[in-house]
Amino acid sequence: MVRIRLRRVGSAHQASYRVIVADKESPRDGRFIEIIGQYNPRTSPGTIIFQEDRVFHWLSVGAQPSESVLKLFKTVQLLDRFERFKKGEELANLLAEADSVYKTRVVDPRTSTSSNKA
């Protein structure tokens, strides 16, 4: 079975994640099929970027998102657009709408630290 899941990148205590398509049996940081997005929880709010055309492709051929990726999809309302895609709405319109969603999210580029420094 093919899963859409997170792959950890970054050094210790500075984690960010890539959203990948991989076989369910592959280890977390092992083999993958394709990178379809990224997630950085250290910015405020977290930076979430998807290649939605590729996400729609993988969801339409049966890939199952993990629980954490499903939460990210809901954050950027990707599942709503995917339902409209399945009903026959134009992909170009949905991608234009997605671009506007990503551009309206104001993200502070400074990252938070894991320790509390005074």
OpenMM code with the backbone's topology and positions (N, CA, C; nanometers):
from openmm import Vec3, app, unit

residues = "MET VAL ARG ILE ARG LEU ARG ARG VAL GLY SER ALA HIS GLN ALA SER TYR ARG VAL ILE VAL ALA ASP LYS GLU SER PRO ARG ASP GLY ARG PHE ILE GLU ILE ILE GLY GLN TYR ASN PRO ARG THR SER PRO GLY THR ILE ILE PHE GLN GLU ASP ARG VAL PHE HIS TRP LEU SER VAL GLY ALA GLN PRO SER GLU SER VAL LEU LYS LEU PHE LYS THR VAL GLN LEU LEU ASP ARG PHE GLU ARG PHE LYS LYS GLY GLU GLU LEU ALA ASN LEU LEU ALA GLU ALA ASP SER VAL TYR LYS THR ARG VAL VAL ASP PRO ARG THR SER THR SER SER ASN LYS ALA".split()
positions = [
    Vec3(0.0841, -0.1172, 0.0000),
    Vec3(0.0000, 0.0000, 0.0000),
    Vec3(0.0894, 0.1247, 0.0000),
    Vec3(0.0472, 0.2266, -0.0709),
    Vec3(0.1217, 0.3516, -0.0804),
    Vec3(0.0634, 0.4508, 0.0193),
    Vec3(0.1530, 0.5180, 0.0939),
    Vec3(0.1119, 0.6156, 0.1947),
    Vec3(0.1691, 0.7524, 0.1622),
    Vec3(0.0977, 0.8564, 0.2003),
    Vec3(0.1488, 0.9930, 0.1983),
    Vec3(0.1820, 1.0238, 0.3432),
    Vec3(0.3092, 1.0527, 0.3713),
    Vec3(0.3511, 1.0702, 0.5098),
    Vec3(0.4660, 1.1693, 0.5210),
    Vec3(0.5081, 1.1943, 0.6429),
    Vec3(0.6145, 1.2896, 0.6694),
    Vec3(0.7499, 1.2186, 0.6773),
    Vec3(0.8524, 1.2887, 0.6310),
    Vec3(0.9905, 1.2416, 0.6435),
    Vec3(1.0685, 1.3521, 0.7126),
    Vec3(1.1321, 1.3203, 0.8230),
    Vec3(1.2023, 1.4206, 0.9035),
    Vec3(1.3333, 1.4594, 0.8363),
    Vec3(1.3585, 1.5906, 0.8286),
    Vec3(1.4854, 1.6436, 0.7804),
    Vec3(1.5291, 1.7526, 0.8777),
    Vec3(1.6531, 1.7934, 0.8702),
    Vec3(1.7036, 1.8969, 0.9597),
    Vec3(1.7875, 1.8365, 1.0697),
    Vec3(1.8615, 1.9220, 1.1365),
    Vec3(1.9504, 1.8737, 1.2416),
    Vec3(1.8741, 1.8539, 1.3727),
    Vec3(1.9443, 1.8095, 1.4728),
    Vec3(1.8826, 1.7829, 1.6023),
    Vec3(1.8181, 1.9097, 1.6574),
    Vec3(1.6986, 1.8982, 1.7078),
    Vec3(1.6212, 2.0064, 1.7670),
    Vec3(1.5820, 2.1148, 1.6667),
    Vec3(1.6002, 2.0905, 1.5385),
    Vec3(1.5595, 2.1856, 1.4354),
    Vec3(1.4886, 2.1111, 1.3234),
    Vec3(1.3915, 2.0335, 1.3590),
    Vec3(1.3256, 1.9464, 1.2632),
    Vec3(1.2336, 2.0250, 1.1701),
    Vec3(1.2340, 1.9833, 1.0455),
    Vec3(1.1310, 2.0200, 0.9506),
    Vec3(1.1019, 1.8905, 0.8753),
    Vec3(0.9983, 1.8903, 0.7961),
    Vec3(0.9532, 1.7653, 0.7362),
    Vec3(0.9259, 1.7835, 0.5882),
    Vec3(0.9483, 1.6776, 0.5128),
    Vec3(0.9052, 1.6705, 0.3743),
    Vec3(0.7835, 1.5806, 0.3708),
    Vec3(0.6881, 1.6148, 0.2884),
    Vec3(0.5714, 1.5299, 0.2687),
    Vec3(0.6044, 1.4419, 0.1486),
    Vec3(0.6061, 1.3119, 0.1703),
    Vec3(0.6495, 1.2189, 0.0662),
    Vec3(0.5428, 1.1141, 0.0388),
    Vec3(0.5571, 1.0511, -0.0757),
    Vec3(0.4780, 0.9336, -0.1106),
    Vec3(0.5736, 0.8156, -0.1007),
    Vec3(0.5379, 0.7163, -0.0201),
    Vec3(0.6266, 0.6020, 0.0010),
    Vec3(0.5444, 0.4759, 0.0237),
    Vec3(0.6089, 0.3639, 0.0039),
    Vec3(0.5468, 0.2359, 0.0366),
    Vec3(0.5294, 0.2282, 0.1873),
    Vec3(0.4226, 0.1666, 0.2311),
    Vec3(0.3925, 0.1584, 0.3738),
    Vec3(0.5030, 0.0880, 0.4518),
    Vec3(0.5717, -0.0054, 0.3885),
    Vec3(0.6740, -0.0848, 0.4562),
    Vec3(0.8083, -0.0130, 0.4675),
    Vec3(0.8296, 0.0951, 0.3954),
    Vec3(0.9573, 0.1664, 0.3992),
    Vec3(0.9747, 0.2369, 0.5331),
    Vec3(1.0991, 0.2458, 0.5848),
    Vec3(1.1222, 0.3169, 0.7104),
    Vec3(1.0963, 0.4667, 0.6949),
    Vec3(1.0822, 0.5375, 0.8063),
    Vec3(1.0453, 0.6790, 0.8055),
    Vec3(1.1373, 0.7618, 0.7169),
    Vec3(1.2679, 0.7427, 0.7292),
    Vec3(1.3625, 0.8204, 0.6501),
    Vec3(1.4263, 0.7370, 0.5396),
    Vec3(1.3583, 0.6313, 0.4978),
    Vec3(1.4121, 0.5421, 0.3956),
    Vec3(1.3641, 0.5771, 0.2557),
    Vec3(1.3465, 0.4744, 0.1749),
    Vec3(1.3085, 0.4928, 0.0352),
    Vec3(1.1727, 0.5592, 0.0236),
    Vec3(1.1598, 0.6418, -0.0804),
    Vec3(1.0327, 0.7053, -0.1094),
    Vec3(1.0149, 0.7141, -0.2597),
    Vec3(0.8935, 0.7405, -0.3026),
    Vec3(0.8619, 0.7489, -0.4449),
    Vec3(0.8744, 0.8924, -0.4951),
    Vec3(0.8161, 0.9875, -0.4202),
    Vec3(0.8147, 1.1260, -0.4664),
    Vec3(0.7979, 1.2217, -0.3482),
    Vec3(0.8586, 1.3388, -0.3575),
    Vec3(0.8389, 1.4455, -0.2594),
    Vec3(0.7282, 1.5351, -0.3135),
    Vec3(0.6228, 1.5563, -0.2329),
    Vec3(0.5095, 1.6360, -0.2810),
    Vec3(0.4814, 1.7575, -0.1946),
    Vec3(0.5655, 1.7839, -0.0953),
    Vec3(0.5425, 1.9020, -0.0135),
    Vec3(0.6434, 1.9133, 0.0976),
    Vec3(0.6233, 2.0172, 0.1781),
    Vec3(0.7099, 2.0374, 0.2939),
    Vec3(0.6306, 2.1015, 0.4066),
    Vec3(0.6802, 2.0798, 0.5292),
    Vec3(0.6148, 2.1320, 0.6490),
    Vec3(0.7222, 2.1722, 0.7476),
    Vec3(0.7171, 2.2983, 0.7932),
    Vec3(0.8106, 2.3470, 0.8942),
    Vec3(0.7290, 2.3939, 1.0138),
    Vec3(0.7230, 2.3140, 1.1217),
    Vec3(0.6434, 2.3511, 1.2381),
    Vec3(0.7095, 2.4588, 1.3242),
    Vec3(0.8328, 2.4968, 1.2945),
    Vec3(0.9058, 2.5900, 1.3799),
    Vec3(0.8735, 2.7354, 1.3497),
    Vec3(0.8067, 2.7647, 1.2394),
    Vec3(0.7656, 2.9022, 1.2112),
    Vec3(0.6291, 2.9262, 1.2741),
    Vec3(0.5884, 3.0513, 1.2789),
    Vec3(0.4610, 3.0834, 1.3425),
    Vec3(0.3699, 3.1538, 1.2431),
    Vec3(0.2608, 3.0963, 1.1968),
    Vec3(0.2205, 2.9549, 1.2075),
    Vec3(0.3104, 2.8673, 1.1207),
    Vec3(0.2962, 2.7373, 1.1339),
    Vec3(0.3809, 2.6449, 1.0594),
    Vec3(0.3697, 2.6657, 0.9092),
    Vec3(0.4836, 2.6546, 0.8399),
    Vec3(0.4859, 2.6681, 0.6954),
    Vec3(0.4435, 2.5356, 0.6337),
    Vec3(0.3395, 2.5395, 0.5510),
    Vec3(0.2887, 2.4194, 0.4850),
    Vec3(0.2820, 2.4492, 0.3357),
    Vec3(0.3521, 2.3691, 0.2549),
    Vec3(0.3517, 2.3863, 0.1102),
    Vec3(0.3297, 2.2499, 0.0461),
    Vec3(0.2320, 2.2422, -0.0451),
    Vec3(0.2044, 2.1190, -0.1184),
    Vec3(0.2074, 2.1451, -0.2679),
    Vec3(0.2483, 2.0454, -0.3455),
    Vec3(0.2286, 2.0454, -0.4902),
    Vec3(0.0932, 1.9783, -0.5107),
    Vec3(-0.0114, 2.0584, -0.5132),
    Vec3(-0.1452, 2.0018, -0.5066),
    Vec3(-0.1817, 1.9163, -0.6266),
    Vec3(-0.1285, 1.9452, -0.7449),
    Vec3(-0.1585, 1.8595, -0.8586),
    Vec3(-0.1068, 1.7184, -0.8359),
    Vec3(0.0121, 1.7057, -0.7753),
    Vec3(0.0677, 1.5732, -0.7454),
    Vec3(-0.0071, 1.5065, -0.6298),
    Vec3(-0.0495, 1.5849, -0.5324),
    Vec3(-0.1278, 1.5290, -0.4221),
    Vec3(-0.2587, 1.4725, -0.4768),
    Vec3(-0.3259, 1.5485, -0.5646),
    Vec3(-0.4509, 1.5010, -0.6243),
    Vec3(-0.4271, 1.3721, -0.7031),
    Vec3(-0.3159, 1.3660, -0.7761),
    Vec3(-0.2850, 1.2447, -0.8520),
    Vec3(-0.2717, 1.1247, -0.7592),
    Vec3(-0.1912, 1.1397, -0.6534),
    Vec3(-0.1674, 1.0257, -0.5651),
    Vec3(-0.2924, 0.9861, -0.4878),
    Vec3(-0.3726, 1.0827, -0.4462),
    Vec3(-0.4977, 1.0484, -0.3782),
    Vec3(-0.5939, 0.9780, -0.4734),
    Vec3(-0.5956, 1.0191, -0.6002),
    Vec3(-0.6886, 0.9583, -0.6956),
    Vec3(-0.6484, 0.8161, -0.7337),
    Vec3(-0.5189, 0.7810, -0.7198),
    Vec3(-0.4781, 0.6440, -0.7505),
    Vec3(-0.4744, 0.5559, -0.6260),
    Vec3(-0.5205, 0.6084, -0.5113),
    Vec3(-0.5387, 0.5244, -0.3943),
    Vec3(-0.4393, 0.5402, -0.2811),
    Vec3(-0.3504, 0.6372, -0.2861),
    Vec3(-0.2569, 0.6574, -0.1753),
    Vec3(-0.3340, 0.7054, -0.0528),
    Vec3(-0.2963, 0.6551, 0.0641),
    Vec3(-0.3630, 0.6901, 0.1892),
    Vec3(-0.2755, 0.7836, 0.2713),
    Vec3(-0.3274, 0.9010, 0.3107),
    Vec3(-0.2472, 0.9909, 0.3948),
    Vec3(-0.2398, 0.9406, 0.5389),
    Vec3(-0.1268, 0.9673, 0.6043),
    Vec3(-0.1134, 0.9344, 0.7458),
    Vec3(-0.1969, 1.0336, 0.8266),
    Vec3(-0.2118, 1.0081, 0.9560),
    Vec3(-0.2921, 1.0964, 1.0403),
    Vec3(-0.2344, 1.2368, 1.0457),
    Vec3(-0.1027, 1.2486, 1.0566),
    Vec3(-0.0408, 1.3809, 1.0647),
    Vec3(-0.0548, 1.4567, 0.9326),
    Vec3(-0.0423, 1.3886, 0.8210),
    Vec3(-0.0592, 1.4545, 0.6916),
    Vec3(-0.2052, 1.4931, 0.6711),
    Vec3(-0.2960, 1.4117, 0.7192),
    Vec3(-0.4387, 1.4441, 0.7095),
    Vec3(-0.4695, 1.5738, 0.7837),
    Vec3(-0.4062, 1.5948, 0.8988),
    Vec3(-0.4245, 1.7205, 0.9720),
    Vec3(-0.3714, 1.8385, 0.8919),
    Vec3(-0.2569, 1.8201, 0.8245),
    Vec3(-0.2020, 1.9274, 0.7418),
    Vec3(-0.2940, 1.9576, 0.6238),
    Vec3(-0.3496, 1.8518, 0.5631),
    Vec3(-0.4447, 1.8711, 0.4527),
    Vec3(-0.5641, 1.9535, 0.4992),
    Vec3(-0.6146, 1.9239, 0.6181),
    Vec3(-0.7296, 1.9981, 0.6697),
    Vec3(-0.6943, 2.1424, 0.7002),
    Vec3(-0.5710, 2.1673, 0.7434),
    Vec3(-0.5272, 2.3033, 0.7744),
    Vec3(-0.5332, 2.3935, 0.6518),
    Vec3(-0.4926, 2.3415, 0.5367),
    Vec3(-0.4934, 2.4219, 0.4134),
    Vec3(-0.6149, 2.3919, 0.3261),
    Vec3(-0.7141, 2.3196, 0.3793),
    Vec3(-0.8396, 2.2852, 0.3120),
    Vec3(-0.8183, 2.2094, 0.1815),
    Vec3(-0.7147, 2.1281, 0.1754),
    Vec3(-0.6845, 2.0524, 0.0558),
    Vec3(-0.7891, 1.9450, 0.0286),
    Vec3(-0.8418, 1.8834, 0.1323),
    Vec3(-0.9401, 1.7772, 0.1116),
    Vec3(-1.0695, 1.8303, 0.0501),
    Vec3(-1.1074, 1.9534, 0.0855),
    Vec3(-1.2262, 2.0134, 0.0247),
    Vec3(-1.2051, 2.0313, -0.1256),
    Vec3(-1.0874, 2.0800, -0.1640),
    Vec3(-1.0579, 2.0978, -0.3061),
    Vec3(-1.0500, 1.9631, -0.3772),
    Vec3(-0.9986, 1.8599, -0.3092),
    Vec3(-0.9911, 1.7274, -0.3714),
    Vec3(-1.1317, 1.6720, -0.3974),
    Vec3(-1.2237, 1.6925, -0.3044),
    Vec3(-1.3618, 1.6475, -0.3262),
    Vec3(-1.4219, 1.7168, -0.4481),
    Vec3(-1.3949, 1.8468, -0.4628),
    Vec3(-1.4454, 1.9195, -0.5794),
    Vec3(-1.3776, 1.8708, -0.7073),
    Vec3(-1.2498, 1.8324, -0.6984),
    Vec3(-1.1778, 1.7768, -0.8125),
    Vec3(-1.2420, 1.6457, -0.8565),
    Vec3(-1.2789, 1.5611, -0.7602),
    Vec3(-1.3428, 1.4335, -0.7929),
    Vec3(-1.4795, 1.4535, -0.8578),
    Vec3(-1.5470, 1.5632, -0.8222),
    Vec3(-1.6786, 1.5906, -0.8800),
    Vec3(-1.6700, 1.6509, -1.0199),
    Vec3(-1.5472, 1.6845, -1.0644),
    Vec3(-1.5301, 1.7298, -1.2010),
    Vec3(-1.4908, 1.8752, -1.2191),
    Vec3(-1.4607, 1.9458, -1.1124),
    Vec3(-1.4187, 2.0844, -1.1262),
    Vec3(-1.2799, 2.0908, -1.1905),
    Vec3(-1.2555, 2.1964, -1.2655),
    Vec3(-1.1290, 2.2127, -1.3374),
    Vec3(-1.0101, 2.2195, -1.2426),
    Vec3(-0.9037, 2.1470, -1.2764),
    Vec3(-0.7826, 2.1452, -1.1952),
    Vec3(-0.7164, 2.2829, -1.1906),
    Vec3(-0.7184, 2.3546, -1.3027),
    Vec3(-0.6554, 2.4870, -1.3074),
    Vec3(-0.7219, 2.5831, -1.2083),
    Vec3(-0.8553, 2.5777, -1.1980),
    Vec3(-0.9265, 2.6636, -1.1033),
    Vec3(-0.8905, 2.6287, -0.9590),
    Vec3(-0.8821, 2.5006, -0.9305),
    Vec3(-0.8493, 2.4563, -0.7958),
    Vec3(-0.7065, 2.4944, -0.7575),
    Vec3(-0.6134, 2.4825, -0.8533),
    Vec3(-0.4748, 2.5194, -0.8247),
    Vec3(-0.4607, 2.6694, -0.8046),
    Vec3(-0.5371, 2.7498, -0.8792),
    Vec3(-0.5347, 2.8952, -0.8595),
    Vec3(-0.5889, 2.9308, -0.7218),
    Vec3(-0.6935, 2.8622, -0.6804),
    Vec3(-0.7492, 2.8842, -0.5464),
    Vec3(-0.6479, 2.8445, -0.4395),
    Vec3(-0.5781, 2.7337, -0.4612),
    Vec3(-0.4772, 2.6882, -0.3654),
    Vec3(-0.3632, 2.7896, -0.3545),
    Vec3(-0.3211, 2.8467, -0.4675),
    Vec3(-0.2145, 2.9479, -0.4636),
    Vec3(-0.2567, 3.0672, -0.3795),
    Vec3(-0.3830, 3.1070, -0.3913),
    Vec3(-0.4294, 3.2208, -0.3121),
    Vec3(-0.4327, 3.1864, -0.1630),
    Vec3(-0.4654, 3.0621, -0.1298),
    Vec3(-0.4667, 3.0191, 0.0108),
    Vec3(-0.3256, 3.0249, 0.0681),
    Vec3(-0.2279, 2.9745, -0.0076),
    Vec3(-0.0907, 2.9735, 0.0409),
    Vec3(-0.0352, 3.1147, 0.0520),
    Vec3(-0.0735, 3.2042, -0.0394),
    Vec3(-0.0209, 3.3410, -0.0373),
    Vec3(-0.0825, 3.4249, 0.0733),
    Vec3(-0.2051, 3.3938, 0.1155),
    Vec3(-0.2684, 3.4727, 0.2204),
    Vec3(-0.2228, 3.4322, 0.3598),
    Vec3(-0.1618, 3.3149, 0.3737),
    Vec3(-0.1096, 3.2726, 0.5041),
    Vec3(0.0148, 3.3539, 0.5353),
    Vec3(0.0083, 3.4333, 0.6391),
    Vec3(0.1226, 3.5146, 0.6803),
    Vec3(0.2070, 3.4324, 0.7759),
    Vec3(0.3308, 3.4090, 0.7366),
    Vec3(0.4207, 3.3258, 0.8157),
    Vec3(0.5393, 3.4101, 0.8588),
    Vec3(0.5662, 3.4066, 0.9884),
    Vec3(0.6844, 3.4734, 1.0417),
    Vec3(0.8047, 3.3840, 1.0109),
    Vec3(0.9023, 3.4333, 0.9315),
    Vec3(1.0126, 3.3462, 0.8909),
    Vec3(1.1065, 3.3074, 1.0042),
    Vec3(1.0989, 3.3770, 1.1175),
    Vec3(1.1845, 3.3399, 1.2310),
    Vec3(1.1362, 3.2081, 1.2879),
    Vec3(1.2282, 3.1236, 1.3216),
    Vec3(1.1914, 2.9944, 1.3774),
    Vec3(1.2022, 2.9987, 1.5276),
    Vec3(1.1199, 2.9198, 1.5916),
    Vec3(1.1239, 2.9118, 1.7377),
    Vec3(1.2342, 2.8176, 1.7802),
    Vec3(1.2798, 2.8320, 1.9017),
    Vec3(1.3828, 2.7440, 1.9547),
    Vec3(1.3180, 2.6472, 2.0526),
    Vec3(1.3840, 2.5370, 2.0740),
    Vec3(1.3284, 2.4366, 2.1639),
    Vec3(1.3568, 2.4677, 2.3106),
    Vec3(1.4561, 2.5523, 2.3374),
    Vec3(1.4880, 2.5857, 2.4777),
    Vec3(1.4337, 2.7235, 2.5105),
    Vec3(1.4075, 2.7466, 2.6358),
    Vec3(1.3562, 2.8764, 2.6825),
    Vec3(1.4719, 2.9603, 2.7304),
    Vec3(1.5156, 3.0522, 2.6469),
    Vec3(1.6257, 3.1411, 2.6832),
    Vec3(1.5688, 3.2751, 2.7268),
    Vec3(1.6235, 3.3317, 2.8318),
    Vec3(1.5733, 3.4592, 2.8836),
    Vec3(1.6565, 3.5751, 2.8355),
] * unit.nanometer
topology = app.Topology()
chain = topology.addChain("A")
for resn in residues:
    res = topology.addResidue(resn, chain)
    for name in ("N", "CA", "C"):
        topology.addAtom(name, app.Element.getBySymbol(name[0]), res)
